[in-house]
Amino acid sequence: MATLNITYDGMSADVPVEFDGHVADADIRRIATELVRSGGVPGLHLSQLHHEAFAHFVVDRFRGARGEERIYLRPKVPFGAR
């Protein structure tokens, strides 16, 4: 189980996701797009989100204090700007 944090348009939300092994950055972007479109991310539901909305976003990966995986999908610029 990992926590995926998505920052978009000045908003940020966490969603738990389960992966089988390592997931490529491109797949993280695709999964995030599907989650946001479907309403699977609390507070961040954009049903008309463009399929390449996260194409140039950065994927950061960290381990939490208890060893849990945290994945951050964020724009290359600060504060969630487009």
mmCIF file of the N, C-alpha and C atoms, coordinates in Angstrom:
data_MODEL
# 
_entry.id   MODEL 
# 
loop_
_atom_site.group_PDB 
_atom_site.id 
_atom_site.type_symbol 
_atom_site.label_atom_id 
_atom_site.label_alt_id 
_atom_site.label_comp_id 
_atom_site.label_asym_id 
_atom_site.label_entity_id 
_atom_site.label_seq_id 
_atom_site.pdbx_PDB_ins_code 
_atom_site.Cartn_x 
_atom_site.Cartn_y 
_atom_site.Cartn_z 
_atom_site.occupancy 
_atom_site.B_iso_or_equiv 
_atom_site.pdbx_formal_charge 
_atom_site.auth_seq_id 
_atom_site.auth_comp_id 
_atom_site.auth_asym_id 
_atom_site.auth_atom_id 
_atom_site.pdbx_PDB_model_num 
ATOM 1   N N  . MET A 1 1  ? 0.843   -1.169 0.000   1.00 0.00 ? 1  MET A N  1 
ATOM 2   C CA . MET A 1 1  ? 0.000   0.000  0.000   1.00 0.00 ? 1  MET A CA 1 
ATOM 3   C C  . MET A 1 1  ? 0.893   1.238  0.000   1.00 0.00 ? 1  MET A C  1 
ATOM 4   N N  . ALA A 1 2  ? 0.528   2.198  -0.817  1.00 0.00 ? 2  ALA A N  1 
ATOM 5   C CA . ALA A 1 2  ? 1.268   3.458  -0.892  1.00 0.00 ? 2  ALA A CA 1 
ATOM 6   C C  . ALA A 1 2  ? 0.268   4.601  -0.794  1.00 0.00 ? 2  ALA A C  1 
ATOM 7   N N  . THR A 1 3  ? 0.773   5.767  -0.470  1.00 0.00 ? 3  THR A N  1 
ATOM 8   C CA . THR A 1 3  ? -0.050  6.970  -0.492  1.00 0.00 ? 3  THR A CA 1 
ATOM 9   C C  . THR A 1 3  ? 0.401   7.803  -1.673  1.00 0.00 ? 3  THR A C  1 
ATOM 10  N N  . LEU A 1 4  ? -0.546  8.121  -2.543  1.00 0.00 ? 4  LEU A N  1 
ATOM 11  C CA . LEU A 1 4  ? -0.274  8.968  -3.697  1.00 0.00 ? 4  LEU A CA 1 
ATOM 12  C C  . LEU A 1 4  ? -0.808  10.356 -3.379  1.00 0.00 ? 4  LEU A C  1 
ATOM 13  N N  . ASN A 1 5  ? 0.083   11.337 -3.392  1.00 0.00 ? 5  ASN A N  1 
ATOM 14  C CA . ASN A 1 5  ? -0.306  12.722 -3.182  1.00 0.00 ? 5  ASN A CA 1 
ATOM 15  C C  . ASN A 1 5  ? -0.286  13.407 -4.535  1.00 0.00 ? 5  ASN A C  1 
ATOM 16  N N  . ILE A 1 6  ? -1.422  13.996 -4.904  1.00 0.00 ? 6  ILE A N  1 
ATOM 17  C CA . ILE A 1 6  ? -1.546  14.672 -6.195  1.00 0.00 ? 6  ILE A CA 1 
ATOM 18  C C  . ILE A 1 6  ? -1.747  16.155 -5.929  1.00 0.00 ? 6  ILE A C  1 
ATOM 19  N N  . THR A 1 7  ? -0.902  16.983 -6.536  1.00 0.00 ? 7  THR A N  1 
ATOM 20  C CA . THR A 1 7  ? -1.055  18.426 -6.454  1.00 0.00 ? 7  THR A CA 1 
ATOM 21  C C  . THR A 1 7  ? -1.427  18.927 -7.837  1.00 0.00 ? 7  THR A C  1 
ATOM 22  N N  . TYR A 1 8  ? -2.556  19.655 -7.911  1.00 0.00 ? 8  TYR A N  1 
ATOM 23  C CA . TYR A 1 8  ? -3.021  20.160 -9.203  1.00 0.00 ? 8  TYR A CA 1 
ATOM 24  C C  . TYR A 1 8  ? -3.834  21.429 -8.992  1.00 0.00 ? 8  TYR A C  1 
ATOM 25  N N  . ASP A 1 9  ? -3.516  22.445 -9.744  1.00 0.00 ? 9  ASP A N  1 
ATOM 26  C CA . ASP A 1 9  ? -4.266  23.703 -9.740  1.00 0.00 ? 9  ASP A CA 1 
ATOM 27  C C  . ASP A 1 9  ? -4.426  24.278 -8.329  1.00 0.00 ? 9  ASP A C  1 
ATOM 28  N N  . GLY A 1 10 ? -3.339  24.252 -7.564  1.00 0.00 ? 10 GLY A N  1 
ATOM 29  C CA . GLY A 1 10 ? -3.340  24.822 -6.225  1.00 0.00 ? 10 GLY A CA 1 
ATOM 30  C C  . GLY A 1 10 ? -3.964  23.943 -5.160  1.00 0.00 ? 10 GLY A C  1 
ATOM 31  N N  . MET A 1 11 ? -4.408  22.753 -5.519  1.00 0.00 ? 11 MET A N  1 
ATOM 32  C CA . MET A 1 11 ? -5.009  21.823 -4.563  1.00 0.00 ? 11 MET A CA 1 
ATOM 33  C C  . MET A 1 11 ? -4.099  20.609 -4.416  1.00 0.00 ? 11 MET A C  1 
ATOM 34  N N  . SER A 1 12 ? -4.187  19.970 -3.257  1.00 0.00 ? 12 SER A N  1 
ATOM 35  C CA . SER A 1 12 ? -3.384  18.786 -2.991  1.00 0.00 ? 12 SER A CA 1 
ATOM 36  C C  . SER A 1 12 ? -4.231  17.786 -2.214  1.00 0.00 ? 12 SER A C  1 
ATOM 37  N N  . ALA A 1 13 ? -4.130  16.518 -2.577  1.00 0.00 ? 13 ALA A N  1 
ATOM 38  C CA . ALA A 1 13 ? -4.910  15.485 -1.899  1.00 0.00 ? 13 ALA A CA 1 
ATOM 39  C C  . ALA A 1 13 ? -4.136  14.175 -1.875  1.00 0.00 ? 13 ALA A C  1 
ATOM 40  N N  . ASP A 1 14 ? -4.373  13.395 -0.825  1.00 0.00 ? 14 ASP A N  1 
ATOM 41  C CA . ASP A 1 14 ? -3.781  12.062 -0.681  1.00 0.00 ? 14 ASP A CA 1 
ATOM 42  C C  . ASP A 1 14 ? -4.816  11.003 -1.004  1.00 0.00 ? 14 ASP A C  1 
ATOM 43  N N  . VAL A 1 15 ? -4.363  9.933  -1.616  1.00 0.00 ? 15 VAL A N  1 
ATOM 44  C CA . VAL A 1 15 ? -5.227  8.786  -1.872  1.00 0.00 ? 15 VAL A CA 1 
ATOM 45  C C  . VAL A 1 15 ? -4.393  7.507  -1.697  1.00 0.00 ? 15 VAL A C  1 
ATOM 46  N N  . PRO A 1 16 ? -4.917  6.521  -0.969  1.00 0.00 ? 16 PRO A N  1 
ATOM 47  C CA . PRO A 1 16 ? -4.185  5.253  -0.845  1.00 0.00 ? 16 PRO A CA 1 
ATOM 48  C C  . PRO A 1 16 ? -4.326  4.441  -2.136  1.00 0.00 ? 16 PRO A C  1 
ATOM 49  N N  . VAL A 1 17 ? -3.231  3.856  -2.554  1.00 0.00 ? 17 VAL A N  1 
ATOM 50  C CA . VAL A 1 17 ? -3.233  3.018  -3.757  1.00 0.00 ? 17 VAL A CA 1 
ATOM 51  C C  . VAL A 1 17 ? -2.423  1.763  -3.473  1.00 0.00 ? 17 VAL A C  1 
ATOM 52  N N  . GLU A 1 18 ? -2.779  0.697  -4.140  1.00 0.00 ? 18 GLU A N  1 
ATOM 53  C CA . GLU A 1 18 ? -2.057  -0.558 -3.968  1.00 0.00 ? 18 GLU A CA 1 
ATOM 54  C C  . GLU A 1 18 ? -1.407  -0.937 -5.288  1.00 0.00 ? 18 GLU A C  1 
ATOM 55  N N  . PHE A 1 19 ? -0.107  -1.156 -5.246  1.00 0.00 ? 19 PHE A N  1 
ATOM 56  C CA . PHE A 1 19 ? 0.658   -1.518 -6.432  1.00 0.00 ? 19 PHE A CA 1 
ATOM 57  C C  . PHE A 1 19 ? 1.309   -2.871 -6.219  1.00 0.00 ? 19 PHE A C  1 
ATOM 58  N N  . ASP A 1 20 ? 1.478   -3.600 -7.301  1.00 0.00 ? 20 ASP A N  1 
ATOM 59  C CA . ASP A 1 20 ? 2.229   -4.851 -7.276  1.00 0.00 ? 20 ASP A CA 1 
ATOM 60  C C  . ASP A 1 20 ? 3.635   -4.561 -7.775  1.00 0.00 ? 20 ASP A C  1 
ATOM 61  N N  . GLY A 1 21 ? 4.532   -4.216 -6.872  1.00 0.00 ? 21 GLY A N  1 
ATOM 62  C CA . GLY A 1 21 ? 5.902   -3.918 -7.259  1.00 0.00 ? 21 GLY A CA 1 
ATOM 63  C C  . GLY A 1 21 ? 6.075   -2.480 -7.705  1.00 0.00 ? 21 GLY A C  1 
ATOM 64  N N  . HIS A 1 22 ? 7.200   -2.220 -8.356  1.00 0.00 ? 22 HIS A N  1 
ATOM 65  C CA . HIS A 1 22 ? 7.529   -0.866 -8.815  1.00 0.00 ? 22 HIS A CA 1 
ATOM 66  C C  . HIS A 1 22 ? 6.617   -0.466 -9.968  1.00 0.00 ? 22 HIS A C  1 
ATOM 67  N N  . VAL A 1 23 ? 6.182   0.777  -9.947  1.00 0.00 ? 23 VAL A N  1 
ATOM 68  C CA . VAL A 1 23 ? 5.334   1.325  -11.009 1.00 0.00 ? 23 VAL A CA 1 
ATOM 69  C C  . VAL A 1 23 ? 6.075   2.487  -11.652 1.00 0.00 ? 23 VAL A C  1 
ATOM 70  N N  . ALA A 1 24 ? 6.158   2.479  -12.970 1.00 0.00 ? 24 ALA A N  1 
ATOM 71  C CA . ALA A 1 24 ? 6.873   3.522  -13.706 1.00 0.00 ? 24 ALA A CA 1 
ATOM 72  C C  . ALA A 1 24 ? 6.185   4.874  -13.539 1.00 0.00 ? 24 ALA A C  1 
ATOM 73  N N  . ASP A 1 25 ? 6.963   5.939  -13.696 1.00 0.00 ? 25 ASP A N  1 
ATOM 74  C CA . ASP A 1 25 ? 6.427   7.291  -13.573 1.00 0.00 ? 25 ASP A CA 1 
ATOM 75  C C  . ASP A 1 25 ? 5.256   7.533  -14.526 1.00 0.00 ? 25 ASP A C  1 
ATOM 76  N N  . ALA A 1 26 ? 5.369   7.057  -15.757 1.00 0.00 ? 26 ALA A N  1 
ATOM 77  C CA . ALA A 1 26 ? 4.287   7.248  -16.733 1.00 0.00 ? 26 ALA A CA 1 
ATOM 78  C C  . ALA A 1 26 ? 3.002   6.574  -16.259 1.00 0.00 ? 26 ALA A C  1 
ATOM 79  N N  . ASP A 1 27 ? 3.133   5.422  -15.617 1.00 0.00 ? 27 ASP A N  1 
ATOM 80  C CA . ASP A 1 27 ? 1.948   4.732  -15.098 1.00 0.00 ? 27 ASP A CA 1 
ATOM 81  C C  . ASP A 1 27 ? 1.353   5.483  -13.909 1.00 0.00 ? 27 ASP A C  1 
ATOM 82  N N  . ILE A 1 28 ? 2.199   6.081  -13.063 1.00 0.00 ? 28 ILE A N  1 
ATOM 83  C CA . ILE A 1 28 ? 1.701   6.900  -11.953 1.00 0.00 ? 28 ILE A CA 1 
ATOM 84  C C  . ILE A 1 28 ? 0.861   8.050  -12.507 1.00 0.00 ? 28 ILE A C  1 
ATOM 85  N N  . ARG A 1 29 ? 1.354   8.698  -13.548 1.00 0.00 ? 29 ARG A N  1 
ATOM 86  C CA . ARG A 1 29 ? 0.614   9.815  -14.161 1.00 0.00 ? 29 ARG A CA 1 
ATOM 87  C C  . ARG A 1 29 ? -0.724  9.336  -14.720 1.00 0.00 ? 29 ARG A C  1 
ATOM 88  N N  . ARG A 1 30 ? -0.722  8.198  -15.378 1.00 0.00 ? 30 ARG A N  1 
ATOM 89  C CA . ARG A 1 30 ? -1.953  7.656  -15.964 1.00 0.00 ? 30 ARG A CA 1 
ATOM 90  C C  . ARG A 1 30 ? -2.953  7.272  -14.872 1.00 0.00 ? 30 ARG A C  1 
ATOM 91  N N  . ILE A 1 31 ? -2.469  6.610  -13.834 1.00 0.00 ? 31 ILE A N  1 
ATOM 92  C CA . ILE A 1 31 ? -3.340  6.204  -12.716 1.00 0.00 ? 31 ILE A CA 1 
ATOM 93  C C  . ILE A 1 31 ? -3.928  7.433  -12.042 1.00 0.00 ? 31 ILE A C  1 
ATOM 94  N N  . ALA A 1 32 ? -3.095  8.455  -11.833 1.00 0.00 ? 32 ALA A N  1 
ATOM 95  C CA . ALA A 1 32 ? -3.575  9.684  -11.205 1.00 0.00 ? 32 ALA A CA 1 
ATOM 96  C C  . ALA A 1 32 ? -4.667  10.340 -12.049 1.00 0.00 ? 32 ALA A C  1 
ATOM 97  N N  . THR A 1 33 ? -4.482  10.362 -13.350 1.00 0.00 ? 33 THR A N  1 
ATOM 98  C CA . THR A 1 33 ? -5.496  10.937 -14.241 1.00 0.00 ? 33 THR A CA 1 
ATOM 99  C C  . THR A 1 33 ? -6.815  10.199 -14.084 1.00 0.00 ? 33 THR A C  1 
ATOM 100 N N  . GLU A 1 34 ? -6.772  8.886  -14.091 1.00 0.00 ? 34 GLU A N  1 
ATOM 101 C CA . GLU A 1 34 ? -7.993  8.085  -13.961 1.00 0.00 ? 34 GLU A CA 1 
ATOM 102 C C  . GLU A 1 34 ? -8.651  8.297  -12.601 1.00 0.00 ? 34 GLU A C  1 
ATOM 103 N N  . LEU A 1 35 ? -7.851  8.376  -11.537 1.00 0.00 ? 35 LEU A N  1 
ATOM 104 C CA . LEU A 1 35 ? -8.398  8.586  -10.201 1.00 0.00 ? 35 LEU A CA 1 
ATOM 105 C C  . LEU A 1 35 ? -9.081  9.949  -10.087 1.00 0.00 ? 35 LEU A C  1 
ATOM 106 N N  . VAL A 1 36 ? -8.434  10.993 -10.604 1.00 0.00 ? 36 VAL A N  1 
ATOM 107 C CA . VAL A 1 36 ? -9.016  12.338 -10.530 1.00 0.00 ? 36 VAL A CA 1 
ATOM 108 C C  . VAL A 1 36 ? -10.292 12.413 -11.364 1.00 0.00 ? 36 VAL A C  1 
ATOM 109 N N  . ARG A 1 37 ? -10.283 11.853 -12.551 1.00 0.00 ? 37 ARG A N  1 
ATOM 110 C CA . ARG A 1 37 ? -11.478 11.870 -13.416 1.00 0.00 ? 37 ARG A CA 1 
ATOM 111 C C  . ARG A 1 37 ? -12.650 11.133 -12.786 1.00 0.00 ? 37 ARG A C  1 
ATOM 112 N N  . SER A 1 38 ? -12.370 10.037 -12.109 1.00 0.00 ? 38 SER A N  1 
ATOM 113 C CA . SER A 1 38 ? -13.444 9.188  -11.575 1.00 0.00 ? 38 SER A CA 1 
ATOM 114 C C  . SER A 1 38 ? -13.960 9.654  -10.212 1.00 0.00 ? 38 SER A C  1 
ATOM 115 N N  . GLY A 1 39 ? -13.298 10.648 -9.618  1.00 0.00 ? 39 GLY A N  1 
ATOM 116 C CA . GLY A 1 39 ? -13.701 11.095 -8.289  1.00 0.00 ? 39 GLY A CA 1 
ATOM 117 C C  . GLY A 1 39 ? -13.076 10.279 -7.181  1.00 0.00 ? 39 GLY A C  1 
ATOM 118 N N  . GLY A 1 40 ? -12.046 9.521  -7.495  1.00 0.00 ? 40 GLY A N  1 
ATOM 119 C CA . GLY A 1 40 ? -11.398 8.666  -6.513  1.00 0.00 ? 40 GLY A CA 1 
ATOM 120 C C  . GLY A 1 40 ? -10.402 9.369  -5.605  1.00 0.00 ? 40 GLY A C  1 
ATOM 121 N N  . VAL A 1 41 ? -10.235 10.678 -5.808  1.00 0.00 ? 41 VAL A N  1 
ATOM 122 C CA . VAL A 1 41 ? -9.324  11.461 -4.966  1.00 0.00 ? 41 VAL A CA 1 
ATOM 123 C C  . VAL A 1 41 ? -10.173 12.470 -4.194  1.00 0.00 ? 41 VAL A C  1 
ATOM 124 N N  . PRO A 1 42 ? -10.266 12.320 -2.886  1.00 0.00 ? 42 PRO A N  1 
ATOM 125 C CA . PRO A 1 42 ? -11.103 13.225 -2.092  1.00 0.00 ? 42 PRO A CA 1 
ATOM 126 C C  . PRO A 1 42 ? -10.746 14.692 -2.315  1.00 0.00 ? 42 PRO A C  1 
ATOM 127 N N  . GLY A 1 43 ? -11.747 15.494 -2.674  1.00 0.00 ? 43 GLY A N  1 
ATOM 128 C CA . GLY A 1 43 ? -11.552 16.924 -2.866  1.00 0.00 ? 43 GLY A CA 1 
ATOM 129 C C  . GLY A 1 43 ? -10.942 17.319 -4.188  1.00 0.00 ? 43 GLY A C  1 
ATOM 130 N N  . LEU A 1 44 ? -10.701 16.365 -5.064  1.00 0.00 ? 44 LEU A N  1 
ATOM 131 C CA . LEU A 1 44 ? -10.049 16.659 -6.341  1.00 0.00 ? 44 LEU A CA 1 
ATOM 132 C C  . LEU A 1 44 ? -10.711 15.845 -7.454  1.00 0.00 ? 44 LEU A C  1 
ATOM 133 N N  . HIS A 1 45 ? -11.959 16.211 -7.804  1.00 0.00 ? 45 HIS A N  1 
ATOM 134 C CA . HIS A 1 45 ? -12.698 15.504 -8.847  1.00 0.00 ? 45 HIS A CA 1 
ATOM 135 C C  . HIS A 1 45 ? -12.859 16.429 -10.039 1.00 0.00 ? 45 HIS A C  1 
ATOM 136 N N  . LEU A 1 46 ? -12.206 16.078 -11.129 1.00 0.00 ? 46 LEU A N  1 
ATOM 137 C CA . LEU A 1 46 ? -12.278 16.858 -12.370 1.00 0.00 ? 46 LEU A CA 1 
ATOM 138 C C  . LEU A 1 46 ? -12.574 15.886 -13.505 1.00 0.00 ? 46 LEU A C  1 
ATOM 139 N N  . SER A 1 47 ? -13.844 15.675 -13.778 1.00 0.00 ? 47 SER A N  1 
ATOM 140 C CA . SER A 1 47 ? -14.229 14.653 -14.754 1.00 0.00 ? 47 SER A CA 1 
ATOM 141 C C  . SER A 1 47 ? -13.746 14.961 -16.174 1.00 0.00 ? 47 SER A C  1 
ATOM 142 N N  . GLN A 1 48 ? -13.491 16.219 -16.476 1.00 0.00 ? 48 GLN A N  1 
ATOM 143 C CA . GLN A 1 48 ? -13.035 16.595 -17.818 1.00 0.00 ? 48 GLN A CA 1 
ATOM 144 C C  . GLN A 1 48 ? -11.523 16.821 -17.888 1.00 0.00 ? 48 GLN A C  1 
ATOM 145 N N  . LEU A 1 49 ? -10.792 16.304 -16.910 1.00 0.00 ? 49 LEU A N  1 
ATOM 146 C CA . LEU A 1 49 ? -9.341  16.461 -16.891 1.00 0.00 ? 49 LEU A CA 1 
ATOM 147 C C  . LEU A 1 49 ? -8.743  15.885 -18.175 1.00 0.00 ? 49 LEU A C  1 
ATOM 148 N N  . HIS A 1 50 ? -7.911  16.669 -18.828 1.00 0.00 ? 50 HIS A N  1 
ATOM 149 C CA . HIS A 1 50 ? -7.276  16.232 -20.082 1.00 0.00 ? 50 HIS A CA 1 
ATOM 150 C C  . HIS A 1 50 ? -6.388  15.021 -19.816 1.00 0.00 ? 50 HIS A C  1 
ATOM 151 N N  . HIS A 1 51 ? -6.354  14.088 -20.759 1.00 0.00 ? 51 HIS A N  1 
ATOM 152 C CA . HIS A 1 51 ? -5.607  12.840 -20.554 1.00 0.00 ? 51 HIS A CA 1 
ATOM 153 C C  . HIS A 1 51 ? -4.099  13.056 -20.405 1.00 0.00 ? 51 HIS A C  1 
ATOM 154 N N  . GLU A 1 52 ? -3.591  14.221 -20.807 1.00 0.00 ? 52 GLU A N  1 
ATOM 155 C CA . GLU A 1 52 ? -2.171  14.506 -20.640 1.00 0.00 ? 52 GLU A CA 1 
ATOM 156 C C  . GLU A 1 52 ? -1.923  15.608 -19.607 1.00 0.00 ? 52 GLU A C  1 
ATOM 157 N N  . ALA A 1 53 ? -2.879  15.812 -18.708 1.00 0.00 ? 53 ALA A N  1 
ATOM 158 C CA . ALA A 1 53 ? -2.765  16.887 -17.712 1.00 0.00 ? 53 ALA A CA 1 
ATOM 159 C C  . ALA A 1 53 ? -1.514  16.751 -16.853 1.00 0.00 ? 53 ALA A C  1 
ATOM 160 N N  . PHE A 1 54 ? -1.068  15.526 -16.597 1.00 0.00 ? 54 PHE A N  1 
ATOM 161 C CA . PHE A 1 54 ? 0.086   15.310 -15.731 1.00 0.00 ? 54 PHE A CA 1 
ATOM 162 C C  . PHE A 1 54 ? 1.353   14.952 -16.518 1.00 0.00 ? 54 PHE A C  1 
ATOM 163 N N  . ALA A 1 55 ? 1.329   15.135 -17.824 1.00 0.00 ? 55 ALA A N  1 
ATOM 164 C CA . ALA A 1 55 ? 2.436   14.699 -18.681 1.00 0.00 ? 55 ALA A CA 1 
ATOM 165 C C  . ALA A 1 55 ? 3.786   15.290 -18.275 1.00 0.00 ? 55 ALA A C  1 
ATOM 166 N N  . HIS A 1 56 ? 3.797   16.517 -17.810 1.00 0.00 ? 56 HIS A N  1 
ATOM 167 C CA . HIS A 1 56 ? 5.063   17.166 -17.466 1.00 0.00 ? 56 HIS A CA 1 
ATOM 168 C C  . HIS A 1 56 ? 5.241   17.335 -15.961 1.00 0.00 ? 56 HIS A C  1 
ATOM 169 N N  . PHE A 1 57 ? 4.463   16.585 -15.193 1.00 0.00 ? 57 PHE A N  1 
ATOM 170 C CA . PHE A 1 57 ? 4.568   16.635 -13.736 1.00 0.00 ? 57 PHE A CA 1 
ATOM 171 C C  . PHE A 1 57 ? 5.725   15.760 -13.263 1.00 0.00 ? 57 PHE A C  1 
ATOM 172 N N  . VAL A 1 58 ? 6.240   16.078 -12.101 1.00 0.00 ? 58 VAL A N  1 
ATOM 173 C CA . VAL A 1 58 ? 7.338   15.349 -11.478 1.00 0.00 ? 58 VAL A CA 1 
ATOM 174 C C  . VAL A 1 58 ? 6.761   14.276 -10.560 1.00 0.00 ? 58 VAL A C  1 
ATOM 175 N N  . VAL A 1 59 ? 7.375   13.115 -10.560 1.00 0.00 ? 59 VAL A N  1 
ATOM 176 C CA . VAL A 1 59 ? 7.010   12.038 -9.633  1.00 0.00 ? 59 VAL A CA 1 
ATOM 177 C C  . VAL A 1 59 ? 8.156   11.884 -8.640  1.00 0.00 ? 59 VAL A C  1 
ATOM 178 N N  . ASP A 1 60 ? 7.858   12.172 -7.370  1.00 0.00 ? 60 ASP A N  1 
ATOM 179 C CA . ASP A 1 60 ? 8.839   12.001 -6.293  1.00 0.00 ? 60 ASP A CA 1 
ATOM 180 C C  . ASP A 1 60 ? 8.412   10.813 -5.447  1.00 0.00 ? 60 ASP A C  1 
ATOM 181 N N  . ARG A 1 61 ? 9.389   10.042 -4.990  1.00 0.00 ? 61 ARG A N  1 
ATOM 182 C CA . ARG A 1 61 ? 9.105   8.859  -4.161  1.00 0.00 ? 61 ARG A CA 1 
ATOM 183 C C  . ARG A 1 61 ? 9.922   8.940  -2.875  1.00 0.00 ? 61 ARG A C  1 
ATOM 184 N N  . PHE A 1 62 ? 9.231   8.711  -1.766  1.00 0.00 ? 62 PHE A N  1 
ATOM 185 C CA . PHE A 1 62 ? 9.872   8.745  -0.454  1.00 0.00 ? 62 PHE A CA 1 
ATOM 186 C C  . PHE A 1 62 ? 9.333   7.613  0.398   1.00 0.00 ? 62 PHE A C  1 
ATOM 187 N N  . ARG A 1 63 ? 10.069  7.302  1.452   1.00 0.00 ? 63 ARG A N  1 
ATOM 188 C CA . ARG A 1 63 ? 9.602   6.361  2.473   1.00 0.00 ? 63 ARG A CA 1 
ATOM 189 C C  . ARG A 1 63 ? 9.243   7.177  3.709   1.00 0.00 ? 63 ARG A C  1 
ATOM 190 N N  . GLY A 1 64 ? 8.088   6.889  4.288   1.00 0.00 ? 64 GLY A N  1 
ATOM 191 C CA . GLY A 1 64 ? 7.667   7.562  5.510   1.00 0.00 ? 64 GLY A CA 1 
ATOM 192 C C  . GLY A 1 64 ? 8.445   7.061  6.705   1.00 0.00 ? 64 GLY A C  1 
ATOM 193 N N  . ALA A 1 65 ? 8.167   7.640  7.849   1.00 0.00 ? 65 ALA A N  1 
ATOM 194 C CA . ALA A 1 65 ? 8.884   7.290  9.084   1.00 0.00 ? 65 ALA A CA 1 
ATOM 195 C C  . ALA A 1 65 ? 8.718   5.819  9.454   1.00 0.00 ? 65 ALA A C  1 
ATOM 196 N N  . ARG A 1 66 ? 7.597   5.219  9.067   1.00 0.00 ? 66 ARG A N  1 
ATOM 197 C CA . ARG A 1 66 ? 7.343   3.800  9.370   1.00 0.00 ? 66 ARG A CA 1 
ATOM 198 C C  . ARG A 1 66 ? 7.617   2.892  8.171   1.00 0.00 ? 66 ARG A C  1 
ATOM 199 N N  . GLY A 1 67 ? 8.294   3.434  7.166   1.00 0.00 ? 67 GLY A N  1 
ATOM 200 C CA . GLY A 1 67 ? 8.646   2.640  6.001   1.00 0.00 ? 67 GLY A CA 1 
ATOM 201 C C  . GLY A 1 67 ? 7.608   2.603  4.898   1.00 0.00 ? 67 GLY A C  1 
ATOM 202 N N  . GLU A 1 68 ? 6.487   3.285  5.094   1.00 0.00 ? 68 GLU A N  1 
ATOM 203 C CA . GLU A 1 68 ? 5.443   3.276  4.067   1.00 0.00 ? 68 GLU A CA 1 
ATOM 204 C C  . GLU A 1 68 ? 5.871   4.116  2.857   1.00 0.00 ? 68 GLU A C  1 
ATOM 205 N N  . GLU A 1 69 ? 5.431   3.696  1.700   1.00 0.00 ? 69 GLU A N  1 
ATOM 206 C CA . GLU A 1 69 ? 5.788   4.397  0.471   1.00 0.00 ? 69 GLU A CA 1 
ATOM 207 C C  . GLU A 1 69 ? 4.873   5.596  0.262   1.00 0.00 ? 69 GLU A C  1 
ATOM 208 N N  . ARG A 1 70 ? 5.468   6.734  -0.058  1.00 0.00 ? 70 ARG A N  1 
ATOM 209 C CA . ARG A 1 70 ? 4.728   7.950  -0.389  1.00 0.00 ? 70 ARG A CA 1 
ATOM 210 C C  . ARG A 1 70 ? 5.190   8.400  -1.767  1.00 0.00 ? 70 ARG A C  1 
ATOM 211 N N  . ILE A 1 71 ? 4.221   8.630  -2.643  1.00 0.00 ? 71 ILE A N  1 
ATOM 212 C CA . ILE A 1 71 ? 4.515   9.066  -4.003  1.00 0.00 ? 71 ILE A CA 1 
ATOM 213 C C  . ILE A 1 71 ? 3.845   10.415 -4.195  1.00 0.00 ? 71 ILE A C  1 
ATOM 214 N N  . TYR A 1 72 ? 4.623   11.379 -4.649  1.00 0.00 ? 72 TYR A N  1 
ATOM 215 C CA . TYR A 1 72 ? 4.117   12.730 -4.865  1.00 0.00 ? 72 TYR A CA 1 
ATOM 216 C C  . TYR A 1 72 ? 4.111   13.028 -6.357  1.00 0.00 ? 72 TYR A C  1 
ATOM 217 N N  . LEU A 1 73 ? 2.971   13.426 -6.873  1.00 0.00 ? 73 LEU A N  1 
ATOM 218 C CA . LEU A 1 73 ? 2.839   13.851 -8.262  1.00 0.00 ? 73 LEU A CA 1 
ATOM 219 C C  . LEU A 1 73 ? 2.593   15.349 -8.209  1.00 0.00 ? 73 LEU A C  1 
ATOM 220 N N  . ARG A 1 74 ? 3.544   16.110 -8.716  1.00 0.00 ? 74 ARG A N  1 
ATOM 221 C CA . ARG A 1 74 ? 3.468   17.558 -8.567  1.00 0.00 ? 74 ARG A CA 1 
ATOM 222 C C  . ARG A 1 74 ? 3.974   18.257 -9.820  1.00 0.00 ? 74 ARG A C  1 
ATOM 223 N N  . PRO A 1 75 ? 3.522   19.489 -10.020 1.00 0.00 ? 75 PRO A N  1 
ATOM 224 C CA . PRO A 1 75 ? 4.043   20.253 -11.162 1.00 0.00 ? 75 PRO A CA 1 
ATOM 225 C C  . PRO A 1 75 ? 5.507   20.607 -10.937 1.00 0.00 ? 75 PRO A C  1 
ATOM 226 N N  . LYS A 1 76 ? 6.194   20.936 -12.009 1.00 0.00 ? 76 LYS A N  1 
ATOM 227 C CA . LYS A 1 76 ? 7.597   21.322 -11.901 1.00 0.00 ? 76 LYS A CA 1 
ATOM 228 C C  . LYS A 1 76 ? 7.749   22.685 -11.245 1.00 0.00 ? 76 LYS A C  1 
ATOM 229 N N  . VAL A 1 77 ? 6.662   23.426 -11.182 1.00 0.00 ? 77 VAL A N  1 
ATOM 230 C CA . VAL A 1 77 ? 6.679   24.751 -10.547 1.00 0.00 ? 77 VAL A CA 1 
ATOM 231 C C  . VAL A 1 77 ? 6.024   24.648 -9.180  1.00 0.00 ? 77 VAL A C  1 
ATOM 232 N N  . PRO A 1 78 ? 6.333   25.550 -8.260  1.00 0.00 ? 78 PRO A N  1 
ATOM 233 C CA . PRO A 1 78 ? 5.760   25.454 -6.907  1.00 0.00 ? 78 PRO A CA 1 
ATOM 234 C C  . PRO A 1 78 ? 4.274   25.791 -6.845  1.00 0.00 ? 78 PRO A C  1 
ATOM 235 N N  . PHE A 1 79 ? 3.641   25.328 -5.792  1.00 0.00 ? 79 PHE A N  1 
ATOM 236 C CA . PHE A 1 79 ? 2.289   25.699 -5.408  1.00 0.00 ? 79 PHE A CA 1 
ATOM 237 C C  . PHE A 1 79 ? 1.195   25.199 -6.339  1.00 0.00 ? 79 PHE A C  1 
ATOM 238 N N  . GLY A 1 80 ? 1.438   24.177 -7.126  1.00 0.00 ? 80 GLY A N  1 
ATOM 239 C CA . GLY A 1 80 ? 0.392   23.559 -7.926  1.00 0.00 ? 80 GLY A CA 1 
ATOM 240 C C  . GLY A 1 80 ? -0.066  24.351 -9.131  1.00 0.00 ? 80 GLY A C  1 
ATOM 241 N N  . ALA A 1 81 ? 0.726   25.294 -9.594  1.00 0.00 ? 81 ALA A N  1 
ATOM 242 C CA . ALA A 1 81 ? 0.336   26.069 -10.771 1.00 0.00 ? 81 ALA A CA 1 
ATOM 243 C C  . ALA A 1 81 ? 0.314   25.164 -11.993 1.00 0.00 ? 81 ALA A C  1 
ATOM 244 N N  . ARG A 1 82 ? -0.446  25.523 -12.967 1.00 0.00 ? 82 ARG A N  1 
ATOM 245 C CA . ARG A 1 82 ? -0.536  24.712 -14.195 1.00 0.00 ? 82 ARG A CA 1 
ATOM 246 C C  . ARG A 1 82 ? 0.626   24.956 -15.108 1.00 0.00 ? 82 ARG A C  1 
# 
